[in-house]
């Protein structure tokens, strides 16, 4: 009961402070977030992180595949292949490189 009461009080305080800040402050925060998202440095960093993640994911796929080998049941392996083929995914992780 104490946690529910704490949650409700926190929710009420957040609502009161949020309404006092008003729409103007909300618009300022929204514009700042959009400016940050459109910043070329941030976009480059995000792209680099995505490429690095895909590289490590590919390495992990091969490492796990080598260790698991034939231990995966054939029925499960067949289902994974059919799902990947049916959805038209390009890579082994089931995602597209867009």
N, C-alpha and C positions, 0 to 999 in steps of 0.2 A: 504494500500500500504506500509505503514511504517513497518508493521509486516512481510510482505512478503520479503521486502528488508533486514530486520534484520535476518530473517531465512536464506536467500540466503548467506548473509555475514558470518553467523555462520557456515553454511554448507561448504563454501569455506575455512574458517579458519581451520575447523576440518579436511578437506581433506589435506590441506597443512601441518599441524602439524602431521597428521597421516602418510603422506608419508615421512616426515623427520625422524620420529622415525624408520621407516623401518620395514622390515620383522623380523629382529632379535629381536626387542623389542616385536613385536607381539608374536613371539614364546616363549619368556620369560613369558609374561603374560598368555599365554595359558598353559604352563607347571605349573605355579604357581596355576592356577585355577584347573587343574587336580590333582595336589598334595593335594590341599585343599579338593577336592571332595573325594579323596581316603583315607583321614585321618580317622583312626578308631574313633576318638573322634567325628568328625563331622558326620560320618555315624551313630553313636550311638545316637547323639543328634537328628538327623533327624528322626530316627526310633522311638525314644521316643515321639517326637512331633507328628508324624503320629498316634501312638497308642493313645495318649492323645486326639487328634482331633477326632478319631473314637469313643472314649468313650463319649466325649461331644456331638458328633453328635447323638449317640444312645439315650442319655438322652434327647436331644432336640426333637428328633423324638417322643418319648413317651409323652413328655410334650405338644407338639403341637397336637399330635393325641388326647390326652385327652381333650384339650381345643376346638379343632375343632369338634371332634366327628362326628356327622352325618350331619354337616353343609355342607360338601363337596358334590356336586351333584353326584349322583350315576354314571352318564355317565363318569364323569372325573375320579372317583375312579376306574371304570372298565377299562378305557384306561390306567391308570398308572399300574394297575395290569397286563394287557395284554402286555404292553411294557416290564415290568420287566421279565415276564415269557418268552416272545419271545426271549429276548436277553440273557437269562440265568444268570441274576444277582443273587447274593447270598443274599444280604442284602436289607434293605428297602430303602436305598439311591440310589440304582442303580449303585453301584460301587462294585468292587471285592476286596477282602482282599489279594491282592498280594504284 
